[in-house]
Amino acid sequence: MLYLQLFWTYLKIGTFTIGGGYVMLSLIEHEIVDRKGWIDREEYLNMIALAQAAPGLIAVNSAIFIGWRIGGWRGVIATVLGAVLPSFFIILAIAMLFQDYKDYPAVEAIFKGIRPAVVALIAAPLVRMAHSAKITWATAIIPIAGALLIWLGGLSPVWIILVTALTTLLYTWLKERKKA
């Protein structure tokens, strides 16, 4: 029954989410943490951090981590299938129909109207995660600087992650050493 619940939860989220994996995060949090209580918020945030750092799609990565935590391998299969199948079938249907209707003004208007909503749906979980992770204006400089270095400086995100990880390790080590 648990695996069916996992599958159904992710199937609902995957079916009614427009905008990709980051949009799914707030829905996943609401279902998994708030409604079902399968994991707590802190553990959810840690899993999302891992899902972002791991290669691949964040929706699939988060489904893997949460599925594993809640139901082991069967949980992984249930959550990943629930998350991926709706997108697969929707994209398949759109691909079959889009070529015939892409130049219609109504279709163009729909896609232009969806864009701002997708931005808002991506921003909402980011703000909530920042608040839950206790990010302050002082610590917000790190992701802002990283984004600017990638966008304006053309720096690879891999270097940003490595430098941030090493800096954090050094900072933690120095802080612990100072205590002793």
N, C-alpha and C positions, 0 to 999 in steps of 0.2 A: 504494500500500500504506500509506503514511503516513497518508493521509486516512481510510482504513478503520480504522487503529489509533486515530486520534483519535476518530472516531465511536464505535467500540466502547468505548473507555475512558470516554467521557462517558455513553454509553448505560448501561453498568454502574453508574456512579456515580449517574446520574439515576434508575435503576430501584430501587436498593436504599437510597436515602436517604430517611429520614422526618424531616421537620422543617424543610425549606427550605434555602435557599442557604448559610446559615452552617454548617449541618451538613455540607454538601458540601465545604467548604473543606479539612477535614482529609483527606478521601478524595482530593480532587484533588491536594493536596500529596503524599500518599503515592504516588499513581500517577505524577504528572508529574515530581516532583522525585526521590523516593527510588527508585522501581522503574524508570522509563523513563530518567531522567536527561536529559530534554529541555531543562530549564532548571535553574539552580541556585536554592538557597533564597532568596538575597537578591533575585534577580530576581522570584521568585514573590511574595515579600512586597511588593515594589514594585508588582507588577501587582494584588495584592489591595487595596492602598491606593488605587490608581486606580479599581479596580472599585467600591470602597465610595464613593468621592467622586463617581463618575459617576451620573447619574440612571438609574434602572431597577433591575432585580433583580440582586443580586450574583452569583447563579449564571450568569445570562446574560452579565453584564458580564465576569466572569472567563473564561467560555468564549470570548468575543470576543477579549479580550486575549491569552489563551494560544493560541487558534487562530491568531490573526494572527502571533504571534511564531514559532510552530512551522511553520505551513504557509500563510501568506498568506490570501487570500480563500477559497480552498478549505478551508483549515484552520478558518477562522471558520465556514463553512457546516457542516462536519463536527462541530465541537464544539458549536455552538448546537443543531443538530438532535439530537445525542446527548443533550444536557442537557435539552431541552425536550419531546421526544416522549414519554418515559416518563410525565412528569407530566401531559401532556395526556391520554393514554389512561387513566391511573389515575383522574384527576379525572372524566373522562367516565364511566367505569364506576361510580365511587362515586356520582356525581350520579344516575345511572340507578337504582341500587339503594338508595341511602340513604333515600329517602323511605319505602320499604316497611319498612325495618328499624331506623330510628333510635330507636324507642321500646323496643326489646328491651333488657332488662337486660344481656345479654352484650355487646351493641354499646356501650352506655354504659360498661361496665366496661373494655372494651378501650381506648376513647378516654381514660378516666381513667388507665389504666396507662401509656399511651404518653407522656403529658405529662411526667413526670419524666425519662424517657429522652431526650426531645427537649431538655430543658434541659441535661442532661449532654452531649449531642452538640453543642450549641451552645457550651457552656463549654469543652470540651476544645480545639477549635482556637483559641479566643480566648487561652487560657493558653499554648498552644504558640507562637502568633504573638507574644504579648507577650514571651515568653522569647527567641525568635529576633530580635525587633526591639530587644532589649536594654533593655526597659522596666524601670526600677527602681521601688522604692516611692516615691522622690521624684518621678519623672516620671509615675507612675500617678495623681497628684493631678489632672492635666489631664483625662483622660477621666472620672474620677470627678466632678470639679467640673462638667464639661460635662453629664454625665448628670443630676446634681442640678439644675442650672439649667433643663434641659429639663423634667424631671419635676416638681419643686416650684415652679419659677419660671415655668413656662409659656413659656419663651423658645424661639424658633424655632431648630431645628438649623442653619439657614442662618447665623444670626448667630454661633453658636458656631464654625462652620467659618471664617467670615470673620475673626473676632477672633483665632482660633488661628493662621490663616495669616499675618495681618498681624503678630502678635506674634512668630511664628517668624522672619519676614523681618527684622523690626527687631532681634531678638536676634542673628541671624546677621550682619547688617550691622554692628552694634556690636562684635561679637566680632572680625570681620575687620578693622575699623577700628582696634581696640585693638592687634592684631598688627602693623599697619603703622607 
